[in-house]
């Protein structure tokens, strides 16, 4: 928990299903859309912020691809994406980008008799499963990693995202980093030509499909695995160590990240070294216009993000997300003060 509270406080609202809304007539909603990965923590922040300030957030949890499209179309005040935009894209669109929180992507399975953490996979085997090369749960590669597990002679039902997804981007980035065939034949993107499997929309859709399908495997942000009581697997990380998905292993993966090394803090945390590092760790980013058409709305959004940085750490940790380090938050707030301005050229954050 941080030992200081930064300036600015304001906005956010009730959380329902995959959209956060508010109905108070005296305050305008902050509008945003995008990543499903951070939705659980955004919903929790929204509820607390609404109680404290009475100002609401309307956040559409539609996937990173949808969030990028909506912010570029200027139909929302901010976009949210787990796949960071590159520097040239940020420059050409006039968007500012900053990380809001970090979390872990976990494989989830539906196997009778297997409890959370009882199964372990490595990256290459996981890639072969999602590529359709490994089709049965008692395949030799899985048995080698799990010699004591009672693996059924059952077909593997692969569940993947059907929408443009930052979770897919980070998941496929990791698989490409550890499996040459995946890199050359499937690749890395927010949307893929999947070799096998059933598509589902959002982390919510993947979680629901896995929970309802015997023999299924999918990938979701860890909070969805917890909330839906799904069976997650452990992983063998880059150092060859078996690790379980926890806030500590997510933090370990992010410990040495140089956030200023990429434009818009666009650092990918997949397959980081370290004995305790979870291999599929990711940040999630916010996209805002540097010179917005609606300065008042952007000003309100900045107040909410500042409040979340200042007061949201414990709520994030309770869902096993990892808050951004103080030095990163300080750098982001300095960027806000310098780069995000109104029509008069004055900072929208410094005036709060």
C-alpha positions in Angstrom: 0.0 0.0 0.0 1.4 3.4 -0.8 2.3 5.7 2.0 1.0 8.8 0.3 -2.1 9.9 -1.4 -1.7 11.7 -4.7 -3.7 14.7 -5.8 -7.0 14.3 -7.5 -10.0 12.2 -6.8 -13.3 11.8 -8.5 -15.3 9.4 -10.7 -16.8 6.0 -10.9 -19.7 3.7 -10.6 -21.7 0.6 -10.1 -20.5 -2.7 -11.6 -23.0 -5.0 -13.4 -22.2 -7.9 -15.7 -19.7 -6.6 -18.3 -20.8 -3.0 -18.3 -20.4 -0.5 -15.6 -23.1 2.2 -15.5 -24.4 4.9 -13.3 -27.7 6.7 -13.3 -27.2 9.8 -11.2 -28.5 12.8 -13.2 -26.2 15.4 -11.6 -23.0 13.9 -12.9 -21.9 12.8 -16.4 -20.5 9.3 -16.8 -16.9 8.7 -17.8 -17.1 6.5 -20.8 -14.6 3.8 -21.6 -14.4 0.5 -23.5 -11.9 -2.3 -24.1 -10.0 -5.0 -22.3 -11.9 -7.7 -20.3 -8.6 -8.7 -18.5 -8.9 -5.8 -16.0 -12.7 -5.7 -15.8 -12.9 -7.3 -12.3 -10.6 -4.7 -10.7 -12.2 -1.8 -12.7 -15.6 -2.9 -11.4 -14.3 -3.0 -7.8 -12.7 0.4 -8.1 -15.9 1.7 -9.8 -18.1 0.6 -6.9 -15.9 2.1 -4.3 -15.4 5.4 -6.2 -19.1 5.7 -6.8 -19.7 5.4 -3.0 -17.1 8.0 -2.3 -17.8 10.6 -5.0 -21.2 9.8 -6.7 -19.6 10.0 -10.1 -20.0 7.1 -12.5 -18.1 5.1 -15.1 -19.7 3.5 -18.1 -17.1 0.8 -19.1 -17.9 -1.6 -21.9 -15.9 -4.8 -21.4 -15.7 -5.7 -25.1 -12.0 -6.8 -25.6 -8.9 -4.8 -26.3 -9.5 -4.7 -30.1 -12.9 -3.1 -29.5 -11.5 -0.6 -27.1 -8.8 0.5 -29.5 -11.4 0.9 -32.3 -13.7 2.9 -30.1 -11.1 5.3 -28.8 -9.8 5.9 -32.3 -13.4 6.5 -33.4 -13.7 9.0 -30.5 -16.9 7.3 -29.3 -15.5 7.0 -25.7 -13.3 9.1 -23.5 -10.8 6.3 -23.0 -9.9 3.0 -24.4 -8.4 0.0 -22.5 -6.0 -2.5 -24.1 -3.8 -5.3 -22.9 -1.9 -5.1 -26.1 0.1 -1.8 -26.1 0.1 0.4 -29.2 3.5 1.0 -30.7 5.1 4.4 -30.6 4.4 5.2 -34.3 0.7 4.4 -33.7 0.5 6.6 -30.7 2.2 9.5 -32.6 0.0 9.2 -35.6 -3.2 9.1 -33.5 -2.3 11.7 -30.9 -3.0 9.2 -28.1 -1.3 8.9 -24.7 -0.9 5.4 -23.2 -0.1 4.3 -19.7 -0.3 1.1 -17.6 -3.0 0.9 -15.0 -2.5 -2.4 -13.3 -0.8 -5.8 -13.9 -2.1 -9.4 -13.6 -1.5 -13.0 -14.7 -2.9 -15.1 -17.6 -3.5 -18.7 -16.5 -4.4 -21.9 -18.3 -7.7 -23.3 -16.9 -9.0 -26.8 -17.4 -12.1 -28.9 -16.8 -10.9 -32.4 -15.8 -12.7 -34.6 -13.4 -10.6 -35.3 -10.3 -8.0 -32.6 -11.0 -7.9 -29.7 -8.5 -6.4 -26.2 -8.9 -2.6 -26.5 -9.1 -2.5 -30.3 -9.4 -1.5 -30.1 -13.0 1.6 -28.5 -14.4 2.4 -27.5 -18.0 5.3 -25.9 -19.7 5.1 -23.3 -22.5 6.0 -25.6 -25.4 3.5 -28.3 -24.4 0.8 -25.6 -23.9 1.6 -24.3 -27.5 1.3 -27.8 -28.9 -2.1 -28.2 -27.2 -3.5 -24.9 -28.7 -1.9 -25.8 -32.0 -3.8 -29.1 -32.1 -0.7 -31.3 -32.0 -1.5 -32.7 -28.6 -5.2 -33.9 -28.7 -5.6 -36.2 -25.6 -5.1 -35.5 -21.9 -3.0 -38.7 -21.5 -0.5 -37.6 -24.2 3.1 -38.5 -23.4 4.2 -34.9 -23.1 1.6 -34.1 -20.5 2.2 -37.4 -18.6 6.0 -36.6 -18.5 5.2 -33.3 -16.7 2.6 -35.0 -14.4 3.8 -38.5 -13.7 1.6 -38.9 -10.6 -1.6 -37.4 -12.1 -4.5 -39.6 -13.2 -4.8 -38.3 -16.7 -7.9 -39.5 -18.6 -7.9 -40.9 -22.1 -10.1 -37.9 -23.1 -10.1 -35.5 -26.0 -8.8 -32.0 -25.3 -11.4 -29.3 -26.1 -9.5 -26.1 -26.8 -11.3 -22.8 -25.9 -9.9 -19.6 -27.2 -10.9 -16.0 -27.6 -13.1 -15.1 -30.7 -12.7 -11.3 -30.3 -9.8 -9.0 -30.7 -8.0 -9.6 -27.3 -5.0 -8.2 -25.5 -5.1 -11.4 -23.4 -4.7 -13.4 -26.7 -1.9 -11.0 -27.7 0.1 -11.7 -24.5 -0.8 -15.4 -24.5 0.4 -15.9 -28.1 3.4 -13.7 -27.4 4.5 -16.1 -24.7 3.8 -19.2 -26.8 5.8 -17.8 -29.8 8.7 -17.0 -27.4 8.9 -20.7 -26.2 7.8 -22.6 -29.3 9.3 -22.0 -32.8 6.4 -23.8 -34.6 3.9 -21.5 -33.0 5.9 -18.5 -33.9 6.2 -19.4 -37.5 2.8 -21.0 -38.1 0.3 -19.1 -35.8 2.2 -16.0 -34.7 1.3 -13.2 -32.3 -1.7 -10.9 -32.5 -4.8 -9.8 -30.7 -6.8 -12.0 -33.1 -5.5 -15.2 -34.6 -6.3 -17.9 -37.2 -6.6 -20.6 -34.6 -5.6 -24.1 -35.7 -8.2 -25.8 -33.5 -10.8 -25.0 -30.9 -14.0 -23.2 -29.9 -14.1 -19.4 -29.9 -15.6 -17.4 -27.0 -16.0 -13.7 -26.4 -14.1 -12.1 -23.6 -12.4 -13.6 -20.6 -16.0 -14.2 -19.3 -16.9 -16.3 -22.4 -13.7 -18.4 -22.1 -14.3 -19.0 -18.4 -17.9 -20.0 -19.0 -17.1 -22.3 -21.9 -14.4 -24.1 -19.9 -16.6 -24.5 -16.9 -19.3 -26.1 -19.0 -17.2 -28.4 -21.2 -15.6 -31.6 -20.0 -12.0 -32.0 -21.1 -11.7 -28.3 -21.9 -8.7 -26.0 -21.6 -8.6 -22.2 -22.1 -6.7 -19.1 -20.9 -8.1 -16.3 -18.8 -6.9 -13.6 -16.4 -6.4 -15.1 -13.0 -9.3 -13.2 -11.3 -11.7 -14.9 -13.7 -10.3 -18.3 -12.7 -10.8 -17.4 -9.0 -14.3 -15.9 -9.4 -15.5 -18.9 -11.4 -13.8 -21.5 -9.2 -12.0 -22.8 -12.3 -9.1 -25.3 -12.1 -5.9 -23.5 -13.1 -2.6 -25.2 -13.9 0.8 -24.4 -12.6 3.6 -23.6 -15.1 7.3 -24.3 -15.7 8.9 -20.9 -16.1 11.9 -19.6 -18.0 14.3 -20.7 -15.2 12.8 -24.2 -15.4 11.0 -23.8 -12.0 7.5 -24.9 -11.3 5.5 -21.8 -10.2 1.9 -21.2 -9.3 -0.2 -18.2 -10.2 -0.1 -15.8 -7.3 0.3 -12.0 -6.9 3.8 -12.8 -5.7 4.8 -14.6 -8.9 3.1 -11.9 -11.0 5.1 -9.3 -9.1 8.3 -11.3 -9.6 7.8 -11.2 -13.3 7.4 -7.4 -13.3 10.2 -6.7 -10.8 12.9 -5.8 -13.3 10.7 -4.2 -16.0 12.1 -0.9 -17.4 8.8 0.9 -18.1 10.5 3.9 -19.7 12.2 1.7 -22.3 9.2 1.6 -24.6 6.9 4.4 -25.9 3.7 4.6 -23.9 5.2 2.3 -21.2 4.5 -0.6 -23.6 6.6 -3.3 -21.9 5.7 -6.9 -22.5 6.1 -9.0 -19.3 5.8 -12.5 -20.9 8.5 -15.1 -20.1 10.6 -13.0 -17.8 13.6 -14.6 -16.0 13.6 -15.3 -12.3 12.9 -18.5 -10.3 9.6 -17.1 -8.9 8.3 -15.4 -12.1 5.0 -16.4 -13.6 5.6 -16.7 -17.3 2.3 -15.2 -18.5 2.2 -11.9 -16.7 0.8 -8.7 -18.4 0.1 -5.1 -17.8 -3.1 -3.4 -19.1 -3.1 0.0 -20.6 -5.3 3.1 -20.9 -5.5 5.2 -24.0 -6.5 8.9 -23.9 -6.2 11.7 -26.4 -3.5 14.2 -25.6 -5.7 17.0 -27.0 -9.2 15.6 -26.5 -12.3 17.0 -28.2 -14.1 16.9 -24.8 -11.5 18.2 -22.2 -14.0 18.1 -19.4 -14.6 14.3 -19.8 -10.9 13.6 -20.1 -10.3 15.7 -16.9 -12.8 13.6 -15.1 -11.2 10.4 -16.3 -7.8 11.5 -15.1 -9.3 12.2 -11.7 -10.6 8.6 -11.6 -7.3 7.1 -12.7 -5.4 9.2 -10.1 -7.8 8.0 -7.4 -7.4 4.4 -8.5 -3.6 4.7 -8.3 -3.8 6.3 -4.9 -6.5 4.3 -3.2 -7.0 1.2 -5.3 -4.0 -0.9 -4.4 -5.6 -3.1 -1.7 -8.7 -3.7 -3.9 -6.4 -4.7 -6.8 -4.3 -7.0 -4.5 -7.5 -8.7 -3.2 -8.2 -9.9 -6.7 -4.5 -10.9 -7.3 -3.7 -8.0 -9.6 -0.4 -6.2 -9.0 -0.5 -2.4 -8.5 1.9 -0.3 -10.5 5.1 0.7 -8.6 5.2 4.2 -7.1 7.9 5.3 -9.5 5.8 4.3 -12.5 2.8 6.1 -11.2 4.9 9.2 -10.6 6.2 9.1 -14.2 2.7 8.6 -15.5 1.3 11.6 -13.6 4.2 13.7 -14.8 3.3 12.7 -18.4 -0.4 13.6 -17.7 0.7 17.1 -16.5 2.9 17.6 -19.5 1.1 16.0 -22.4 -2.7 16.0 -21.9 -4.0 19.5 -22.5 -7.2 21.3 -23.1 -8.1 23.6 -26.0 -6.2 26.5 -24.3 -3.0 24.4 -24.2 -3.1 24.1 -20.4 -2.7 20.8 -18.6 -5.9 19.0 -17.8 -4.3 17.2 -14.8 -2.2 20.0 -13.3 -5.3 22.2 -13.0 -7.1 19.6 -10.7 
